[in-house]
């Protein structure tokens, strides 16, 4: 176990600190946006990891009972999430397509 005086918190390798309350939707959306901006600069394995993180964030927000979506929004989000899953699973994913579909979901969730 490392002490804080020896090694400060490193968000790249250390788990995030536990919270008593869930992170607000706006913060999770902000994190997803930040991750998307770093996708093009990551290695192939890094891209796969980051795409899975974005997908995890977006999927968890879509199924939250506090997020209210209209039927057309649900259809658009589900179609986009299906494409995100497909791209994340491909051997050579289309990063531009993944980012575009993720932004569709982010925009819908941001306005929910």
C-alpha positions as a Python dict, from the first residue, in 0.01 Angstrom:
ca = {
    (1, 'X'): (0, 0, 0),
    (2, 'X'): (142, 338, -91),
    (3, 'X'): (130, 638, 137),
    (4, 'X'): (17, 975, 10),
    (5, 'X'): (346, 1134, 111),
    (6, 'X'): (540, 890, -107),
    (7, 'X'): (312, 868, -408),
    (8, 'X'): (33, 1117, -476),
    (9, 'X'): (-300, 1006, -623),
    (10, 'X'): (-261, 915, -991),
    (11, 'X'): (-597, 914, -1176),
    (12, 'X'): (-451, 704, -1457),
    (13, 'X'): (-370, 407, -1234),
    (14, 'X'): (-556, 458, -906),
    (15, 'X'): (-927, 396, -868),
    (16, 'X'): (-1133, 710, -812),
    (17, 'X'): (-1208, 798, -451),
    (18, 'X'): (-1536, 654, -325),
    (19, 'X'): (-1828, 892, -303),
    (20, 'X'): (-2129, 869, -77),
    (21, 'X'): (-2350, 1014, -349),
    (22, 'X'): (-2351, 924, -719),
    (23, 'X'): (-2170, 1154, -957),
    (24, 'X'): (-2411, 1398, -1123),
    (25, 'X'): (-2509, 1330, -1484),
    (26, 'X'): (-2341, 1650, -1602),
    (27, 'X'): (-2006, 1535, -1455),
    (28, 'X'): (-2032, 1190, -1615),
    (29, 'X'): (-2118, 1350, -1949),
    (30, 'X'): (-1820, 1583, -1910),
    (31, 'X'): (-1591, 1287, -1848),
    (32, 'X'): (-1725, 1108, -2157),
    (33, 'X'): (-1659, 1422, -2364),
    (34, 'X'): (-1303, 1449, -2233),
    (35, 'X'): (-1233, 1084, -2310),
    (36, 'X'): (-1362, 1128, -2665),
    (37, 'X'): (-1115, 1412, -2728),
    (38, 'X'): (-822, 1187, -2637),
    (39, 'X'): (-933, 893, -2853),
    (40, 'X'): (-751, 997, -3170),
    (41, 'X'): (-417, 1032, -2989),
    (42, 'X'): (-430, 695, -2811),
    (43, 'X'): (-270, 373, -2930),
    (44, 'X'): (-498, 104, -3075),
    (45, 'X'): (-527, -75, -2741),
    (46, 'X'): (-571, 259, -2567),
    (47, 'X'): (-850, 347, -2808),
    (48, 'X'): (-1026, 21, -2732),
    (49, 'X'): (-997, 87, -2357),
    (50, 'X'): (-1123, 445, -2389),
    (51, 'X'): (-1412, 341, -2614),
    (52, 'X'): (-1520, 85, -2355),
    (53, 'X'): (-1506, 352, -2082),
    (54, 'X'): (-1724, 588, -2287),
    (55, 'X'): (-1964, 306, -2365),
    (56, 'X'): (-1986, 212, -1996),
    (57, 'X'): (-2065, 571, -1896),
    (58, 'X'): (-2327, 621, -2166),
    (59, 'X'): (-2497, 284, -2117),
    (60, 'X'): (-2525, 336, -1743),
    (61, 'X'): (-2685, 676, -1794),
    (62, 'X'): (-2933, 553, -2053),
    (63, 'X'): (-3077, 296, -1811),
    (64, 'X'): (-3092, 529, -1508),
    (65, 'X'): (-3452, 584, -1401),
    (66, 'X'): (-3377, 952, -1336),
    (67, 'X'): (-3301, 1018, -1703),
    (68, 'X'): (-3625, 1101, -1880),
    (69, 'X'): (-3622, 1045, -2255),
    (70, 'X'): (-3900, 1067, -2511),
    (71, 'X'): (-3972, 767, -2733),
    (72, 'X'): (-3787, 918, -3034),
    (73, 'X'): (-3489, 994, -2807),
    (74, 'X'): (-3489, 637, -2673),
    (75, 'X'): (-3491, 504, -3031),
    (76, 'X'): (-3203, 734, -3134),
    (77, 'X'): (-3000, 652, -2824),
    (78, 'X'): (-3051, 276, -2857),
    (79, 'X'): (-2950, 284, -3225),
    (80, 'X'): (-2641, 489, -3143),
    (81, 'X'): (-2545, 263, -2849),
    (82, 'X'): (-2579, -43, -3075),
    (83, 'X'): (-2340, 119, -3324),
    (84, 'X'): (-2102, 213, -3041),
    (85, 'X'): (-2097, -149, -2921),
    (86, 'X'): (-2029, -268, -3277),
    (87, 'X'): (-1744, -22, -3332),
    (88, 'X'): (-1586, -94, -2994),
    (89, 'X'): (-1584, -467, -3073),
    (90, 'X'): (-1427, -433, -3420),
    (91, 'X'): (-1061, -518, -3477),
    (92, 'X'): (-1014, -183, -3655),
    (93, 'X'): (-1284, 50, -3523),
    (94, 'X'): (-1382, 367, -3706),
    (95, 'X'): (-1291, 628, -3444),
    (96, 'X'): (-1469, 912, -3627),
    (97, 'X'): (-1793, 710, -3644),
    (98, 'X'): (-1761, 609, -3278),
    (99, 'X'): (-1713, 972, -3172),
    (100, 'X'): (-2004, 1091, -3385),
    (101, 'X'): (-2242, 832, -3239),
    (102, 'X'): (-2119, 897, -2885),
    (103, 'X'): (-2182, 1269, -2933),
    (104, 'X'): (-2541, 1192, -3040),
    (105, 'X'): (-2597, 1009, -2711),
    (106, 'X'): (-2415, 1278, -2511),
    (107, 'X'): (-2622, 1555, -2668),
    (108, 'X'): (-2948, 1373, -2596),
    (109, 'X'): (-2848, 1296, -2237),
    (110, 'X'): (-2726, 1653, -2183),
    (111, 'X'): (-3072, 1783, -2269),
    (112, 'X'): (-3261, 1518, -2069),
}
